[in-house]
Amino acid sequence: MLTVGLTGSIATGKSFVTEYLRELGADVIDADLAARKVVEKGTSGLAAVVEEFGKEVLFPDGTLDRKTLAAIVFADEEKRLKLNSIIHPLVIELQDDWLRSVKERDPDAIAVVDAALMIESGGYKRFDKLIVVYCEPAIQLARLMARDGLSESEAKRRIDAQMPQDEKRKFADHVVDTSNGFEDTKRQTREIFASLREAQENGKAGDDT
């Protein structure tokens, strides 16, 4: 099995690339799903978040109010780092369990894990290949404002809280630049998937010798 990390900054198009890789035949687990599962109602992850940030981050039904929590942590670097220290180990454990299950089911799979802070946390080192999704900064800002209904200053604050895109690109085996729209992004992703399949086949051949 070939393991692939996929990352990129906020509002660069990671979800689109991830979903297209799934269409092309990769096994995929995305960051949002993993991050939501580890703080579902009744989990130890949610209990730890409430202990740290208080019950104001809960809806009346006891589920996590992600928008309220985001407003808190993006306004305070220390709180954001604290949240990451709670969530990241749980997400990595879930991802590793998933990777094991994929390998058992299909030893020839290309398994893609999508996670926003993979480079910052050092988690990218667990993977055979790393894809970084990128887009031009002005496009990223406009996408984030439109997607989340944020003011320009709010959107900039969230972008600035992450590692600069150009820094992330230095770690990449492959870069997908989503600046020029869906079809160009698909073309790049197809080319990368073909390269990953070739790497997987070469690795399998090496295992047989």
C-alpha positions as CSV (number, residue, x, y, z in Angstrom):
1,M,0.0,0.0,0.0
2,L,1.1,3.5,-0.8
3,T,0.3,6.1,2.0
4,V,-0.2,9.7,0.9
5,G,-0.6,12.8,3.0
6,L,-2.6,15.6,1.5
7,T,-2.5,19.1,3.1
8,G,-2.8,22.8,2.3
9,S,-3.9,26.0,3.9
10,I,-7.5,27.0,4.6
11,A,-9.7,27.6,1.5
12,T,-7.2,26.4,-1.0
13,G,-9.4,23.6,-2.4
14,K,-8.3,20.5,-0.4
15,S,-11.7,19.0,-0.2
16,F,-12.2,19.2,-4.0
17,V,-8.8,17.5,-4.7
18,T,-9.5,14.9,-2.0
19,E,-12.9,14.1,-3.5
20,Y,-11.5,13.8,-7.0
21,L,-8.8,11.5,-5.8
22,R,-11.6,9.3,-4.4
23,E,-13.3,9.3,-7.8
24,L,-10.0,8.3,-9.5
25,G,-9.7,5.3,-7.2
26,A,-7.9,6.3,-4.1
27,D,-9.0,5.4,-0.6
28,V,-9.6,8.6,1.2
29,I,-10.2,9.9,4.7
30,D,-10.8,13.6,5.0
31,A,-9.8,15.9,7.8
32,D,-13.2,17.3,8.5
33,L,-14.7,13.9,9.0
34,A,-11.9,12.8,11.3
35,A,-12.0,16.0,13.3
36,R,-15.7,15.8,13.8
37,K,-15.7,12.2,14.8
38,V,-13.2,12.7,17.7
39,V,-15.4,15.4,19.2
40,E,-18.8,13.8,18.7
41,K,-21.2,13.8,21.7
42,G,-20.1,11.4,24.3
43,T,-16.5,11.2,23.3
44,S,-13.5,11.8,25.5
45,G,-12.4,14.4,22.9
46,L,-15.5,16.5,23.4
47,A,-15.1,16.2,27.2
48,A,-11.6,17.5,27.0
49,V,-12.6,20.4,24.8
50,V,-15.4,21.4,27.2
51,E,-13.1,21.1,30.2
52,E,-10.7,23.5,28.6
53,F,-13.1,26.0,26.9
54,G,-16.3,25.8,28.9
55,K,-19.8,24.8,28.2
56,E,-20.3,27.9,26.0
57,V,-18.8,25.9,23.1
58,L,-21.8,23.5,23.3
59,F,-25.2,23.7,21.6
60,P,-28.2,23.1,24.0
61,D,-28.3,19.5,22.8
62,G,-24.7,18.9,24.0
63,T,-23.0,18.8,20.6
64,L,-20.0,21.0,19.8
65,D,-20.7,24.5,18.5
66,R,-17.8,24.6,16.1
67,K,-18.4,28.2,15.0
68,T,-18.2,29.5,18.5
69,L,-15.1,27.5,19.2
70,A,-13.5,28.7,16.0
71,A,-14.1,32.3,17.0
72,I,-12.4,31.7,20.3
73,V,-9.3,29.9,19.1
74,F,-8.6,32.1,16.0
75,A,-8.6,35.2,18.2
76,D,-6.1,33.7,20.7
77,E,-2.9,31.8,19.6
78,E,-2.4,30.1,22.9
79,K,-6.0,28.8,22.9
80,R,-5.6,27.6,19.3
81,L,-2.5,25.7,20.2
82,K,-4.2,24.2,23.2
83,L,-7.1,23.0,21.1
84,N,-4.7,21.4,18.6
85,S,-2.9,19.6,21.4
86,I,-6.2,18.0,22.4
87,I,-7.5,17.2,18.9
88,H,-4.4,16.1,17.0
89,P,-3.4,13.0,18.9
90,L,-7.0,11.7,18.7
91,V,-7.2,12.4,14.9
92,I,-3.9,10.7,14.3
93,E,-5.0,7.6,16.2
94,L,-8.2,7.5,14.1
95,Q,-6.3,8.0,10.9
96,D,-3.8,5.2,11.8
97,D,-6.7,2.8,12.6
98,W,-8.2,3.6,9.2
99,L,-4.9,3.1,7.4
100,R,-4.6,-0.4,9.0
101,S,-8.1,-1.3,7.9
102,V,-7.4,-0.2,4.3
103,K,-4.2,-2.2,4.1
104,E,-6.0,-5.3,5.4
105,R,-8.7,-4.9,2.8
106,D,-6.5,-3.9,-0.1
107,P,-2.7,-4.3,0.2
108,D,-2.4,-2.5,-3.2
109,A,-4.4,0.6,-2.2
110,I,-3.4,4.2,-2.5
111,A,-4.5,5.5,0.8
112,V,-4.9,9.3,1.1
113,V,-5.2,11.1,4.5
114,D,-6.3,14.8,4.2
115,A,-5.3,16.9,7.2
116,A,-4.8,20.7,7.4
117,L,-2.0,20.8,9.9
118,M,0.0,17.8,8.8
119,I,3.2,19.7,8.3
120,E,3.0,21.8,11.4
121,S,2.4,18.7,13.6
122,G,5.1,16.7,11.9
123,G,2.5,14.1,10.9
124,Y,3.5,14.2,7.3
125,K,6.5,12.1,8.0
126,R,4.3,9.1,8.4
127,F,3.5,9.0,4.7
128,D,5.3,7.8,1.6
129,K,4.3,10.9,-0.4
130,L,3.0,14.4,0.4
131,I,0.6,16.4,-1.7
132,V,0.2,20.1,-1.0
133,V,-2.8,22.0,-2.3
134,Y,-2.1,25.6,-3.1
135,C,-3.8,28.6,-4.6
136,E,-2.9,32.3,-5.2
137,P,-3.2,34.2,-1.9
138,A,-5.8,36.7,-3.3
139,I,-8.0,33.8,-4.5
140,Q,-7.6,32.1,-1.1
141,L,-8.8,35.2,0.7
142,A,-11.8,35.7,-1.5
143,R,-12.8,32.0,-1.2
144,L,-12.5,32.1,2.5
145,M,-14.6,35.2,2.9
146,A,-17.3,33.8,0.6
147,R,-17.3,30.3,2.1
148,D,-17.5,31.3,5.7
149,G,-19.1,34.7,5.5
150,L,-16.1,36.4,7.1
151,S,-14.9,40.0,6.8
152,E,-11.6,40.6,5.1
153,S,-9.8,41.2,8.5
154,E,-11.3,38.0,10.0
155,A,-10.3,35.9,7.0
156,K,-6.8,37.3,7.0
157,R,-6.5,36.5,10.7
158,R,-7.4,32.9,10.0
159,I,-5.0,32.6,7.1
160,D,-2.2,34.3,9.1
161,A,-2.7,31.8,11.9
162,Q,-1.4,29.0,9.6
163,M,2.0,28.2,8.1
164,P,2.5,30.3,4.9
165,Q,1.6,28.5,1.7
166,D,5.0,28.9,0.2
167,E,6.6,27.3,3.2
168,K,4.3,24.3,2.9
169,R,5.2,23.8,-0.7
170,K,8.8,23.1,0.3
171,F,7.7,19.9,1.9
172,A,5.7,18.6,-1.0
173,D,6.4,15.7,-3.4
174,H,3.5,17.0,-5.5
175,V,1.7,20.4,-5.6
176,V,-1.8,21.0,-6.9
177,D,-2.4,24.6,-7.8
178,T,-6.1,25.3,-7.8
179,S,-5.9,28.9,-8.8
180,N,-7.2,28.3,-12.4
181,G,-10.4,26.5,-11.6
182,F,-11.9,23.0,-11.5
183,E,-10.8,21.6,-14.8
184,D,-7.2,22.6,-14.5
185,T,-7.2,21.3,-10.9
186,K,-8.6,17.9,-12.2
187,R,-5.9,17.7,-14.8
188,Q,-3.1,18.2,-12.3
189,T,-4.7,15.7,-9.9
190,R,-5.0,13.1,-12.6
191,E,-1.3,13.5,-13.4
192,I,-0.4,13.2,-9.8
193,F,-2.6,10.1,-9.3
194,A,-0.9,8.4,-12.3
195,S,2.5,9.2,-10.7
196,L,1.3,7.7,-7.3
197,R,0.0,4.6,-9.0
198,E,3.4,4.2,-10.8
199,A,5.2,4.6,-7.4
200,Q,2.9,2.1,-5.8
201,E,3.5,-0.4,-8.6
202,N,7.2,0.1,-8.5
203,G,7.2,-0.4,-4.7
204,K,5.2,-3.6,-5.1
205,A,7.7,-4.9,-7.7
206,G,10.5,-4.1,-5.3
207,D,8.8,-6.0,-2.5
208,D,8.6,-9.1,-4.8
209,T,12.3,-9.2,-5.5
